[in-house]
Amino acid sequence: MAEVHPFKGWRYDISQVGSLAEVTAPPYDVIGPQAQKELYEQHPCNVVRVILNRDEPGDESTVARYQRAANFLKHWQSDGILMKEREDAFYVYHQEFNWEGTHYLRKGFLGRLKIEEFGNGKVYPHEQTMSGPKADRLALTKACKMNLSPIFGLYPDNHAAVQTPLEQVVAGQTPLEVTDADDVIHRFWPVTDPTVLNQVRSALNEKPIFIADGHHRYETASNYRNELRTAGKIDENKHPANFVLMMFVGMSDPGLAILPTHRLVSGFPSMNTNDVRDALSNHFEVEEIESENAATDIWEMMQADGGQDIFGFGTPEDGKWIFAQVTDNSPMQTIAPDQSDAWRQLGVSLLHKMVIEHLLKKKYPHSEPICKYVHLLDEVNSTMSEKSCQLVALVAPAQIEDVEEVSLKFEKMPAKSTFFYPKLLSGLVFNPLE
């Protein structure tokens, strides 16, 4: 079973830093150079100094910034900027936000998950990882000996049996609260009642955990634990390095949204709607959509249908849009023979394997297609106006049930199959590893 525990986290002392909003930050992998600079200037104790420490003049190697991050952390602990929870706690975490006119309230909690090797337990990934980010995060973990940002995990919970006891405790209590730059409201409550903690752990008993976001951080935590084991520094299963900080959200939570990631495809010769229609003709039913807001109209049609086999294709050359539905996906058997039917039926799989890499590549054999990823229809429409790519593709995101089915087979989805919004803040609580 997946083993989940409360823990004594390290948190910012609000009386020392003034406002939690001043010291928290987005995850390191979405912080660009300008945002990093702004976060540095925002507060001398902003968590960016730890999760994404910058290079400084005089650094003799890249290792310097990891050690500098660890020094910040140690000074904040010794100076009382950070305080340690007196009792084991789960940390209830709500995120309230709007997306394309729809209001969401996502509820979950932060705790420690016992690390398992993929394939040997109840923890399931769904994305590929890269060696570079894992090496970076491992160097930081070794220096700081702390989980600095949570992984996002999902579990099946049709009746909210896990989250409900926590919600009952925090009802009416004043939360710690942050409104971020995207107007997402983050609310946070420590819960230390032993009866409730045990009730939550019991309700999670035997449930699988699916990693929604943070695959690199999970594998980094596993690599760190394994290095300590090899060095003989972990002599019992309760050592903190056997665990990793995770946000747990029920798959049936009404505020859980997997949002779309549309594709802007370059690397093809200039093409128009007729070219795309011709390439798709034997495998798709195609309809041209003629309206001033064609992208919005097609996306609404896709949302109403809810299927994985429908797409919107825009061609910037002539500014036209077509709505396309798969009528024959038989090529997927040949071009993705090692994947399951569930994987082959995903919208992102059909788009990349059958449309881009097979049908369009057959029409344009010397092309080298490259995708840029965007989330908003405004970004799609801007690209159409600027004519900065050859093809725009609206694609439905994989759904929760798709993530579960594919993950249970230990298959990895194509890149950018899921977009869980909003990201989890870094700096709400840290998990010590020693």
N, C-alpha and C positions, 0 to 999 in steps of 0.2 A: 504494500500500500504506500501511497505518498504520505510522507511523515512531515507534519506541519507543527511548528512550535512558536509560542510567544517568546519574546526576548527583551532584554534590558537595552534599549536603544540609546544612542547619543543624539541629543537634539539641541538646537539653538535655544539659548536662554533669552527670551524676548526682552527681559529687563536690561539685558546687555546690548542687544543689537537694535532695539527699537521697533522693528517691523520685520516679520517673516518675509514679506514681499521683497525687502531689500537684499536678502541674503540667499534666496532660492534662485534656481535657474532651470532652463530646459535641460534635457539629456545632452551629454557632450557631443553626440553625433549629429545634432541639428544646430549647433552653435557655430556660426561662421566667424571670420576674423573681426568684422565690425561689431557683431553682437558680443563677442568675447571682450573687445575693448570697452564696450558700454557697460558690461557686467562688472568688469574690473573697476570702472570708475563709479559704479553705483554704490558700492559699499566696500570698505576694506576687508570685510569678512565674508564677502559673497562666495558661495560654494564653487564658483567657476575657478577660483584659485586652486582648488583641489581636484575637481573632475576634469579640468582642461587648463592646466597651468601653461602659461606661455613661455616661449624661449626668451631669455634675457641676454643683453650684451655681456660678454665674458664667460658665457657657458662653454665649458670645454667639451661637452657631449650632450646628447639628448637625454641622458640619464639625469642630468642636473634638474630638469623640471619635475621629474618624478620625486626626487628627494626634497625639492622645494615644496611640493604639494604636501608631502608627509610632514614637513616642518610646520607648515601652516596649521595642519590638523592637530599636531601635538601642542602647539602654542595655544590654540583655541581651547583645547581641553584643559591645559594647566591654568589658563587665565580665566576660566569660567565662562567663556563665550559659548562653549558647548557643555551641556550637563547630561549626566547619565541617569536614565530612568531608575528609580529606586526599586521597582518591582517589575517582574515580567509583564509584558503587555502585547496585545494586538493593537494596531493603529487603524481605526476606521478612517476611510479616505473616500470623500465624495468629490465628483467633478461635474459641474453644471455648465452647460454650453449650448450654443446654437450653431447649426450647420445648414447652410442653404435653406434657411427659413424654418427648420425643424428644431424644437427644443429638446434637450436631453439632460438627464441626471443619472450619472453612472455611479454605482455604489460598490465598494469593495473594502478590503482591509489589507494591511501590511503585516507580514509575519516572516518566519524563517522556514525554508523548505530544505529537508534533508536531500543532499545531492545524490542523484542516481545516474549511472551511465545510461545513455540512450540504448534502448533495446533490452535492458535488464530490470525494468521496474515499471512505474506508473507515470513517468514524465515523458512527454512526447513533443518533439520539435516539428516544425513545418517549413522552415526556411534553411537555405544554404548559408554557410558562414565563410568568412575570408580570413586568411592567416594574419594579415596586417593589423586589423582592429583587435584581434585576440592577443597578439604580442604586445600591443600598446596597453591594453587593459590589464594584462598580466603583470607588466612592469609596474604599473600604478598600484595594483593590489599588493604586490610584494613590498613596495615602499610604505604604503599606508596601513596595511593589515586591517582593512575595513571595506565592507560593501558600501559604496558611496551612492549608488543609484539602484532603484528596484527593477527587477524583471517583472514583466506583465504576464500573469498566468490566468488561465481559464479552467473552470471545472464544471461538470454537469450538476445542476441543482434546480430542478423544475419547480420545487416548492419553497425555495429560498430558506431552507432549513439551516444553512450555514450562516447567512448574513443576518437573519431576523433577530437572534439574541443580541447581536452587537448593536443593531439599530434601536432595540428597546432600551439599551443602556444609555446611548448618547442622545436619545430624544429629549429635547428641552435643554440640553447642555450647550454652553457657548463654545463653538469650535475655534481652533486656530484657523485663520482664513487668509487666502491670497487670491487676488485677481491678477492674472498674468497679462502679458502684452497682447494676447489674442482674445482678451475678455472672457477667458475661462475662469470660473470661480472654483478654487480648490479649498475644501474644508477638511479638517483633520482633528481627530479625537483619540487620545490614548485610552485604552480600556484595560484595567488591571484586575477586575473581579475574577478570582480563581474559578468560581463556579461557571461563569460565562466562558472563560477561556477553555475550560475542559469541555463544555457543551459544544463549542465551535470545533474543537479538535475531533470530538466524537462524530459530529455530523460530517466532517471531511473524510472520515475513515473509509478506506477502500475506493475513494474517488480518484480517477485519473486527473492529471494536471497537464494542460496543453499550453505550451509557450506561445503567447500571442506576439510579444515583442521583447527583445533583449536576448536573442539567441547567442550573440557574441559574449555577453556578460555571463550567461549560464555556463557556456563551455569554458570561459576563463576561470570561473569559480571551480569547475571540475578539475581543470589543469592545475590550479593552485593547490587544491587539496591533494591531488595525486603527487605533486612534487614534494609536499610535506610528508606524505606517507613514505615515499621512496627514501627520503632523508631520515626517516625514523622519528619525525617530530610530532606525529599524531599516534598516540598509543591507545586511544579509546574512541568509541563511536560518538560520544557526546562532545568531542572537541568542536569549538565554534567553526573551524574551517570546513567541517563536514556539512555546513549549512550555507544557504544563500538567501539574501533579501529578496522577497517577492511580493507583489501586489496580487491578491486573489479576487477574482470577479466571477460570479456565476454566469454561465452561458445563457441563462434565461433572464438576466437582468434587463429591464426595459430600457435602460440607458446605454446598453452596450451596442455600439454602432460600428460596423465595418464599412468604411467609406470608400468611394471609388478612386482608382488611380488610372487616369486616362493616358494614352500614349501619343506622343508626337514623333512621327517616324521620318527620319532623314536617311539619305544614302541611296535613294532610288532616283532614276531619271524623273524629270518633270512629268506628272501624270494628271489626268482629269477624271471626272466621274465615269466617263465611258470606259476608260482604261481599267478602273477598279471593277466596274460591273462586268467587264469581259473576263477578268481574272477569276471572279467569284462565280460566274454563271452556272457552272456545273454542280455547285455544292451549296449555293445560297439562293434564297428568294429575296429579291432586291426591289426596293421601292424608293424612288427619289422623293425627298421631302422639300417642297418649295414653300418657304415661309421666311419672314424676317428673323425669326428666332428658332431656326431649324435645329440647332444643337440642343436648346432647351426642350423643344418639342420631342425630339428623339429620346432624350434622356428621360423625360416623363413617361414616354411609351415603354421604355426599358424597365423603369421602376414599376410601372403598373403590371407588366408581364411577370417580372421577377425571375426570369429564366437566365441560364448561363449561355444560351446559344443565340443570343441576339446582340447586335452591335450597331453603332453609328459610325459611318466613315465620311469624313470631310476631305475634300481636295482643295487646298488653298489656291491652286492654279486657276480654277474657274469659280471658286467660292461656293461650291455646291455640296449638298449632303445627301447621303443615302442611308436608309434603314435596311439592315440585312439580317436575315435569320437563316441559320444552318438547316439545310434539308438533307444533306448527306455528309456525315463525318467519317466515312469509311477510310479516308487517307490516314486518319490518326492511328489506325491499327498498324500501319506500315511504318509511319514516321516516328511513332513513339511506342515501339513494341514491348518495351520493358516496363511500361507504366500500367497502372490499373485503369479500369474503366472509369472509376471516380475521378482520377487525375485527368484522363483524356477528355472528360466532359466539362472540365472547368473552362469558364470563359477566357481566362488568361492563357490557358494551354491551347485552346482553339485558335486564339488570336496569334500567338507567337509561333506555334508549330505549324498550323495548317495555313493560316492566311499569310503571315509575313515570311516565314522560312520555307514554305512549300509553294503556295499558289502564286504569290507575287514574285518570289525568287525564280520560279519557272518562267514567268513572263519576262523578268528582267534578270537573266542569269549572271550578269557581271556586277550586280549591285551588292553593296555591303551595308545593309540596313542597321541603323542605330536608333535607339529609343530614348527620348527624354520623357520624364514622368511628371504629370501635373494632376492636381486634385480638383480645381475649381473650373466651372464652365467659363468664367471670365477669362481664365488663362487660355482655355481652348479657343475662345472667340478672338482673343488678341493674336494668337498664333495664326489663325485663319486670315486675319486682316493683314498681318505682317508678311505672310507667305514665307515663313521661316523654316518650313519643312515641306515634305511632299505629301504626307498623309497624316490625318488626325483620326485617332480611333477612340471612340467611347466604348468602354468595356465594363461589364458588371463586376463588382468585387466578389471574391469567394465568400460564401456565407458560413455561419458558425458550424452548421452541420457538415459543410464541405471540409472545413478545417479539421473537425473531429474525425471524419471518415478517412481522409488522406493521411492524417497524422498517425492514426492507429495502424496504418500499413507501413509506417516509418518511411514514407515517401516525402520528398521535398518539393514544394510548389515552385512554379516559376517566380522569378524576381518580381517584387511589388504586387503579389497576389492579394495581400491584405494591407489595409491602412487603418489601424486602430487609433482613432482620434478621440480626445487629445492625448498628447504624451504625458507621462508621469513626471512631476516635478522632482528635481534633485535638491536635496537639502532639507527635506522634511524630517527624515530620521536616517541615521547610519547604523549599520550592523557590524559590531566588532568581531574580528576573526581570531582574536587571541584572548 
